[in-house]
Amino acid sequence: MRVLIALLFLVPAGLFAHPGHAAGPLSGLWHPFTGLDHLLVMVAVGFVASRLGGKVRLFAPAAFLLAMISGASASWAGVSLPGVEPLVQLSLAVFGVLLMAGFRMHSGFFLVLVGVAGFFHGAAHASEGPAAISYAIGFLASTAALHVAGLLLGNIQTRAGSVLSRAVGAAMIALAMAG
């Protein structure tokens, strides 16, 4: 795992930047898959929510999506949000730590983290894509699909599932530090 973390420090920062998407639902649908930072955080939200269990399995993805809509709306309305990319990067590290640490925390605190991350991911998505409803529908749909993927992965109750979550968490932290 140390070799993987070391190799991730060699990943160019350009991997995180992914502007230049055209308007339309397919472009929005594809957008979250073109940036490793967005993709990993969205899967991690579902994964951690699944492991926390209870109603948070539904509330966390919903909170992320609603906060993402708010962040995108603010960005499209011309509100200047300082530090969007560093906060997206920080969310990558935070969710990486959650995966590595074994997920135990109060559900309310987790939902606050999810909401803050969702807001800044929404602002980032909006600044990197067109201000179009069809585009927003696409990136909301793919975000929801990534949350579902995380929820399904979180249902893995084997030792391999724990090793996988710790390895992905370590990779997320390394990517955040490299970005």
Secondary structure in CASP SS format (residue, H / E / C, confidence):
PFRMAT SS
TARGET T0000
AUTHOR 0000-0000-0000
METHOD secondary structure of the structure
MODEL  1
M C 1.00
R H 1.00
V H 1.00
L H 1.00
I H 1.00
A H 1.00
L H 1.00
L H 1.00
F C 1.00
L C 1.00
V C 1.00
P C 1.00
A H 1.00
G H 1.00
L H 1.00
F C 1.00
A C 1.00
H C 1.00
P C 1.00
G C 1.00
H C 1.00
A C 1.00
A C 1.00
G C 1.00
P H 1.00
L H 1.00
S H 1.00
G H 1.00
L H 1.00
W H 1.00
H H 1.00
P H 1.00
F H 1.00
T H 1.00
G C 1.00
L H 1.00
D H 1.00
H H 1.00
L H 1.00
L H 1.00
V H 1.00
M H 1.00
V H 1.00
A H 1.00
V H 1.00
G H 1.00
F H 1.00
V H 1.00
A H 1.00
S H 1.00
R H 1.00
L H 1.00
G C 1.00
G C 1.00
K C 1.00
V H 1.00
R H 1.00
L H 1.00
F H 1.00
A H 1.00
P H 1.00
A H 1.00
A H 1.00
F H 1.00
L H 1.00
L H 1.00
A H 1.00
M H 1.00
I H 1.00
S H 1.00
G H 1.00
A H 1.00
S H 1.00
A H 1.00
S H 1.00
W H 1.00
A C 1.00
G C 1.00
V C 1.00
S C 1.00
L C 1.00
P C 1.00
G C 1.00
V H 1.00
E H 1.00
P H 1.00
L H 1.00
V H 1.00
Q H 1.00
L H 1.00
S H 1.00
L H 1.00
A H 1.00
V H 1.00
F H 1.00
G H 1.00
V H 1.00
L H 1.00
L H 1.00
M H 1.00
A H 1.00
G C 1.00
F C 1.00
R C 1.00
M C 1.00
H C 1.00
S H 1.00
G H 1.00
F H 1.00
F H 1.00
L H 1.00
V H 1.00
L H 1.00
V H 1.00
G H 1.00
V H 1.00
A H 1.00
G H 1.00
F H 1.00
F H 1.00
H H 1.00
G H 1.00
A H 1.00
A H 1.00
H H 1.00
A H 1.00
S H 1.00
E H 1.00
G C 1.00
P C 1.00
A C 1.00
A C 1.00
I H 1.00
S H 1.00
Y H 1.00
A H 1.00
I H 1.00
G H 1.00
F H 1.00
L H 1.00
A H 1.00
S H 1.00
T H 1.00
A H 1.00
A H 1.00
L H 1.00
H H 1.00
V H 1.00
A H 1.00
G H 1.00
L H 1.00
L H 1.00
L H 1.00
G H 1.00
N C 1.00
I C 1.00
Q C 1.00
T C 1.00
R H 1.00
A H 1.00
G H 1.00
S H 1.00
V H 1.00
L H 1.00
S H 1.00
R H 1.00
A H 1.00
V H 1.00
G H 1.00
A H 1.00
A H 1.00
M H 1.00
I H 1.00
A H 1.00
L H 1.00
A H 1.00
M H 1.00
A H 1.00
G C 1.00
END
